[in-house]
Amino acid sequence: MPGAVDLLLKNVTLPDGRVADISVDGGRVRHAGAPLSASECIDCTGRLCIPGGIDMHVHMRGWEQAQKEDWRSGTMSALAGGVTVVVDQPNTVPPLTSPDIFSERVAVAQKHSLCHFAVNAGVSPGADLDGMWLAGAMAFGEIFVAPSSYGEALDRSALADALARIARIGGLATIHAEKVLDMPDTDLPSHDRARPKEGEMRAIEMVQRLAGNSSHLHFCHISTADGVDAVRGSVEVAPHHLLLSLDHFAPDDACGKVNPPLRHEHERRSLWTRWDQIDVIASDHAPHTRAEKDTAFSEAPAGLPGVETMLPLLIAAVLKGTVPLASLIRKTSHTPAAILAIPRAGFDPGDRADFAIYPREISTVDPDSLHSRCGWTPFAGLDAVFPIQVVMGGDLVYDAGEYMHGRPHWYHGRGYIK
């Protein structure tokens, strides 16, 4: 096959065990097999090369919350963890409830994001859902069935109305499914009791009854095995619910406070048994400063950073033989692309040329090496494998800790009108 290409990934071991050279041109895979003449070459011998990750659930903060995170620091974290597409959630300050605010959010991301991105629209009484759909919203929500940090819950009537409106315009409704009990919430065990696993189940069932068969539903950060079983639609699980339990923390340590809560160790282990039923792994990257987390537990905000550690933690599980590589690629890249209706990254001709290249040696998570502005991680000391190099749109954008100029793309939803 004659003709030079932009980039050659040499000696890539594919998920099925075959070794091939991946020729990239114009931001897409042109050929997989024998090498083509290339302007630049990356030798992947002895390394693990996988499609760039899509993190469907991040909170990039910024604006009035820039001390926690902003688009630049958050997407630096994404690339350093092998993620090349992030989907920003709309419970910002101010929230994304009108086309003007939504478009301002997109403009800030276009100026500062280092990786590809999409932005969801907020759902609240009076929010202009149709206007934001036309302005390019990727999806709607997360829609809060119970309150969370910077997210107000919808009552049953408002929720039913929102789901019907989203279904009419053909949008994806993303759901934060919880029930909150009126009881003390002063430490991690009581936080778990106040937002119980049974409440997650009831919320899932209620949303599905209200939605009927006409809505496209995606359930965010499901924290229990029973919750995974109950979902009709696509189901997302976060690494912290797979890898951490409330038993990993001192009872009053708000660094383990997140919604839905971390569960007991037996529930964490049970969630792993549903691995094959999980459609998407997403980080729910929700950074808060250490100072905010060091306040009294009942006053501390809920949420954990995680976009940079999501794939490295799971790549370590792949190298240990706990997680099959092909299923990890599906849950962190291919299935999210299908749900969002964006071009997938992969090894086949025509695929988006986003790749992360990892060593085959396990290290550990060092908080001082991470890039989030919040400055801490709940995963400190856990086994992880961080990428050496990241390619995005055929360009090498991250190399051994150094960032290079890339061409980030805004992925808008299907309703977008220029």
N, C-alpha and C positions, 0 to 999 in steps of 0.2 A: 504494500500500500504506500504509494509515493507521497512526498510532501512533508515538510517539517511541521512540528507541533510546538506548543508553548512549553509543555512540561511533560516529563516522563517520570512516573513512579516505577522504579525498577525492582523486580523480584518481590512483588507483593504476594503474600500468601493469602489466598481468598478463603472465605469461611468454610468452603467445602474441601480445603486442603490443597487445591491446585495452586501452582505458582504462575503468575503472569505479570507482564509489564503493562501498566496502565498509561495510555497516551492521552493527554489532555490538551484541548485546544478551544479557545474562545469561551472558557469557563465551563465546558462540558467534557465528559469522557468521549473521546473519538474512537478509541480502539482498545480492546483488552486481548492480549496475546503477545505476539512477537513485537519487539520495540520498533517505534518509528523514530526518525531523526527528530531531536528535540533541542530547543534553546536552553533548557535547564533540566537537570536530572537530580532526583532524590533516590538514593539507594535504600530500600526497605529491608534488606537482608537481615534476618535475625530479629526483626521488629514486628509489631502488630499494627497493621494499617486498617482502619475501619472508616466507614462514612461519618462525616461530621454529625454531631448530635443536634437534635432539636429539643430545646427545653420549652415545653408548652406552658410553663407556669412560673413566671418570675415577676418580682416587684422591683422595678429599677429605681423607685423612689424619685430623687431629684426634687426640683422646685423647693417647697418649704421643708422638705425632708432630706436635703442634699447632704446633711451631716452623716446620714446613714449610708447612702449610696447615691450615685448618679449614673447617667448612661455610659460615661467613659469608664469609670471604675468597674461598674457591673459587667460591661462587655469585655473589658480586659480579663476579668475573672472567667467569663464564659469561654473565651478563646484559650486561656491557659488550662482549662479543663476539657478541651476537645469539643465544645459546643459552638456551632457556627450560626444557629438560628435561635433567637429567643422570642417568646410571646409575652408581652408586658400586660399586667393586670390593671384594671381601671380604678381600683380603690386608692387613688392617689390623693394628694392634698394640693389643689382642689380635685374632686372626683371627676371622671370623664363622663359627663351626662349630657353634653351638647356638642353639635358639630364643630363649633368654634374652639372649644377646649380640647376636643379630640384632635383637631387638625394642628393645634399648637403643640400637643404632645408629640405628634408625628414629626413636626418640624424640628423639635429639639433632638429627637432621636436621629433624624437625618443628618444633623450637624455633628453629633457627638458619638453615635454608636460605632463601634469597631467591627461589629458582626451584623449579619442579616437580622431583620427584626419584623415583628408584627405587633399590633396593638389591639386589645379588646375594648369593647364599649361597656360603660357602666350601666347597670340596671337598677333603677329606683323609681318610685312614683314620680311622674312628670318628666323622666328622662326622654330625650328625643331619639328613640331607637331607630326610626326610619332615617332620620337625618344622619346619624353616625354610620349607619349601614352604607348609605350613599357616599359618605366621606371616606370609607375604606376600612371600617372596623372588620377585623378578622373573625371575631366571634363576640358573644355577649356574656359578660360576667368574667370572673366568677360571680354567680348570683348567690347571695347569702340567704340561706334558709334559717340560719342562726347568726347572731352578731359575732364579729371578729374584729381584730385591730383595723381601724379605718374602714370597716365594712358594716353597713347597717342591714339588719335583717328585713326581708319582705314578709308581710303577713300573708295569710293564705289567699286572700282576694287579690292582692297586688301581684303575688307570685303567679296565680292562674292567668291574670291578665297579661303579664309579661311573657309567659310561655306561649300564649296564644298569638301575641303580636310577633314574637320571634319566629314562630312556625309559619305565619302568613308570609313573611318576607324571605323565608328559606334559610334563616341563619342557624348557627350552632349555639345552643344554650349550655354554658359550662356552670356546674352546680357545686356549691360548697354545702354539703349535706350534714347538718348537725341539729341536735336539739339540746338546749341548755336548761338545766334544772335550777330552781331558785334555792340555792344552798351555798354555804361558805366555799370559797375558792382561794385557799391560803397557802397551798403547797402542791407539789406535783400529784400526790395521790388524790387530793380533793379535787384538783383540776380534772383528773380522769373521771372521777365520780360525777362531777358537775356537767360533763359533756360525755355521757356514757356511750358505750358501743351500741346499746339498744336504741339510743337516740339517733345514731347514725343510720341504723336500719329503718327506723320509722320515717326519718326524713327522706331517705331514698324512695321508700314505698309511696310516701305522700306526693313527691314530685312526679313520679311515674304515673300515678293515678290522675293528677291534674293535667299532665302533658298528653295523655292518651297515646295514640299511635302516630300523631302527626308531627311530633317534635323530634328534632335531632339533638340528643342529650349526651353530654360528656360529664362524668362525675369526677371531680377533682379529689386528689389526696385521700383516697379511701384508706382507713386505718385498721380495718378488721377483716378477717377472713369471711365472716358472715356478710359484711358489707359488699365485698367483691362478689359473693354468690348472688346477692340481691339485685345487682345492677342490670338494667336493660338499656343498652347503649354502650358507649365506650367507658372504660374504667381506668383511672390513673392512680398510681401509688407513688409516694415519695420515698427516697432513700432513707430518710430518718425514721420512717415507720418500719422499714425492713431491717435497719441496722442498729437502732437505738431503742431502748425501753426506759421507762421512768426509773427502773432499778439501776440504770447507769449513773444516776445523778443523786446528789444529796437532796432530801425532800424539799428543801426551800430554795434550790438552785433554779432561778428563772431562766438560765441558759438552756434548760430543757423544756421551757414553756412554749407550746405551739398549739395551734388549732387546726384540725382535731388533735387531741392530746397524744403524747407518747403513751403507749399502753404498757401493761405488765409484760414481763419477759415471755410468759406462756402465750400471750396473744401475738407478740412479735414473731415468735417461732411458727405459730399457726398461719400467720399471713404469708410466710414463705411457701407454705404448701399450696398456695393459690398462684404461684408464679406463672403457670401456663395460662391462667385465665386473665392475667393483667395485660391490658392493651398497651399502656403507656407508662413509662417511668419519667417523672418530671420532678424538679427539685423543690418547688414552692419556695424559691429563694426569696426570703422575706427578712432582710437585714435590719437590725436595730443596734444602736451603739452599746458598748459594754456598760457604760454609765447607766443607760436606761434599764439594762438587764440587772444591774446591781441594786436597784431600788427594791422596796418591799414587794414580795411576790405578787400580792393582789393588785399592785399598781403597775407592775412591769408589763410591757407589751408582749404579745404572743408572736412568735415567728423566729425562724432560724435562717442563716445564710446557707447556700448549698449549691449554687450553679457551678462553681469551680470544682467541687469535690464529687458531684454526682457520678460522672463517668469514671474518674479515677478509682473510686471505691468499688464500682462494679467491675471494672477491668481487673482489679485484684481478685475478685471472686471468680472471674473467667480463668485467670491463670491458676487458681487453686482447684479448678474443676467443679466449682459450685454452681456456676451459671454457664449455660451454653452460649458460645459467641454469637451464633446466628440469631438466637432469641433476643439477646441484648441489642443487636443491631435493629431488629424489628421494633422493639419497645422504645428505643431512644432515637430512632431516625426514620425508618420506613413507615411505620404505622402513624406516627405524628404527621408526617408529610401527607399521607393519604387522608387523614381526618381534616387537615387544614387545606387540602387541595392545592398544595404547592409542589413544585418539582422535587423529586426525591434525589438524595445523594446516593451514589453507589458506584459499582464497578462496570456497569453495562453501558454500551454506547448510547449517548444521549442523556445519561444521568448527570445531575449537578455535580461538579468536581469540587466537593468539599470532603476533606479527609483529615483525620487525626492519626498521628504516627506515634506509637507508644513503645518504650523498651519492654523487654520481657522479664524485668526484675521488679520485685515488689519493694516499695519503700513505705513510708508512713506519712500521714498528714501533719505538716508543720505549719502552725498558724502564722508564723512569721514570714512564710513564703507565699502566702495567699494575697490576693489583690483587692478584695472587697474593702471598701472604706470603713465598714463596721469594725474590722480589726480583730475578729475572733471567729471560732468555729466550734460547733459541738462535736465534731469528728476528730479532734486532735488525738494523734497517736494511733488512729486506726490504719490498717493496711490500705495502700492505695498505689496506683500507677499513673503518674502524670505524663501527658504527651510531651515528646521532644519537639515535634514540629506539627503545625496545623496549616492546611491548605484550604483556602476559601475562594470559590469561583475561579479555580485554577491558579491563584496567586498564593505564594508562601507568605502568610501573614503573622506567623509566630514561629520562632526558631530559638530554642534553648533560652527562653526568658526574654528574648528581644521581639519587639513588635515592628512589623513592616506595614506599609500602606496597602490597604485592600480596597475593595469596591463593594461596600455593604449595600444590600438591597432591601427596600421596604416591600414586604409581602402584604398586600391589601386583600381584603375579603372580596367575595364574588359580587357584592352589590356596588362596588366602587364605580363612580362616574367621574371622569377627569374634568 
